[in-house]
Amino acid sequence: MPRNNYYSSDYDNRRICLFPFPSFTQFIERKRDLGVYVSGCLFALGWWFFIDAVVLSSSTDNVMGFEDWICGISSTLGMLIVNSIDKTRLTTDSFYGNSVATKARFLLFLGFALMAGGLAGSVTILILKHVVPEVGPNLNFGIEEVVQNVAIMLSSVVLWIAQNSESEYNYNYL
């Protein structure tokens, strides 16, 4: 059978489509990269929701103040702290002198406390500022703050898992 220009030299006659579908093994091999990309998308999506609420609030009489910003800033700082800690530092511990693991655990606790405080603060602002006075068109501003903080927390978890996952097939030389 003569070859057309559409067929490559590695064409398999058992295939149905001209272009091969990506295999799932490619995703498994690059799971760290995929996790980092998903984490970045979640983080950007969280801040996108908040910036959307800020822009929409400027067109209404309910302008968002500094108390609305502090929750997202707190969650972002917590994410930076949590994901700057090396997972191997949490398990290595010495009985004498300065303990690296104790310091790493304290920083991990501080990061999670900042993220939990940001989420709790956004829920508190949602209730006290948007639900209790009256339920109206401004309720979505509080909901978007909560969505922002949940997305930042999920981003932190995905990044923590992606950065610290070890594959038996990959060797890290750096």
N, C-alpha and C positions, 0 to 999 in steps of 0.2 A: 504494500500500500504506500503510495507516495506521501511524503510529508508536506504539510502546509506550513506557512510561516507562523501560524497560530500555535503550533505545538513546539514545545521545547524538547531538548534532548532527553530530559528526565521524565517525560510524560508517561504516566501509567495508564494502560488501556482499561483498567478497572474503574477509573474515576468517572464520575458523572459530570462534574462541572469542569470548566476549563481552568479556573483558578482554584488552587487548593485552599481549603478552610484552615484556619489556624488550629493547631492542636493544643489540647489543654496542658501538655507537658511544657510548652513554652511559658505558660502562665505559672506553673509550679516552679520552674527553674528561676523565674524572675519575681518570686513572691515578695522579696524585700522591696524591690523597686515599685511594684504594684501597691504595696502597703503604704509606702511613702507618698505616692501619688494620690491614693484615696484619702490619706490623712490631710494632705494639702488641700484637696478639694473640699473636705468637710470644714476645715478651718476657714477657707475663703468663703464658703457658703454661709457659715455662721456670721462672719463680719458683713457679708453682703446683706443678710436679713436685717442686721442692726443699722447699717448705713441707709437702707431703704426706709426703715422706720424714722430715722433722723430727718431724711429729706422730706418724707410725707408729713412729719410733724411740723416742719417749718412752714408748710402751707396752711396749717390750721392754727387755732389759738392755743393749742397744747404743745408748747415748745419743750423739748427734752432738755433736762439740765444735767449737771455733772453727776448727780446721783445715778442717772441712767448709764453713764459711761463707765463708772467705777467697777461694775460687775464684770463687764467684758474685759476690762484691763486686768482685773484680778485673775480671771480665768486664763487669760493669755500668759500672764507671769507665771502662774502655776504650771501651765503646759511647758513653758520654757525650762522651768526648774526640774520638773519630772523627767523630761526627755534629755536633759543634759547629764543625767546620772547613768553611769555604766552599771549594768545589771550584775556583772561579776564582782563589783565592789560591795554589793549588799551581802554576799555570802562569805567573803574572806574576813576573818576576824582574828585579832591577836589578843592575848590575855594581858599583855604588858604595854604600857605606854599609851599613846594616842591611837584610838581605834578608828580605822578608816571606815569599817562597816557601820559603826554607830553614827558617824557623821553623815554617811550616805543615807542611812535610814531616817535620820532627822531631816535632811533635805527632801527626801521623798515624802515624808509626812507633811512638811511645810508646803510642798507643791500641791499635794492632794487637798490640803486644808484650804489653800488659796482657790483652787478650782471649786471645791464644795461651797466655800463662802461666796464665790461669785454666783453659783447656781442658786443658793439659798437667798442671796440678796436680790436676784432677778425675780424669783418667785414672790418675795416680800414686796418688791416694788409693783409687781403685777397686781397683787391683792390690794395693797394700801393706796396705790395711786390710780389704778384703772378700774378695779372691780367695786371697791367699797363706795366711792362717791356716787357713781352711777355707771351703769353698763351702757355704753354707747359706741360711737365710731372710734373712740380712742382705745378700745380694748385690744386692738391688734398691735398697738405699740408695745404693750406689756408682753403679749404672746411672742412677738418677734425677739424681745430681749431674752426670754426663756429659751427659745429655739437657738439663739446665738450661743448661749452658755452650754446647752446640751451638745451642740455641734462641736464646740471647742473641746469639751470633755471626751466625746467620742473620737475626735481627731487625736487627742493625746493618747488614748488607749490604743488606737490603731497604730500610731507611730511607735509607741513603746513596744508593742508586739513585733512590729516589722523590723525595728532596729535591733532587737535583742533575740530574734529567732536565729537559731543555729541550724544549718543544714548539714547533713552528713556528707553531702556531695560537694559542698563549697568549702574552700579553705581561704581564710582571711590572712593575708600576709602583711597587711598594714595595720 
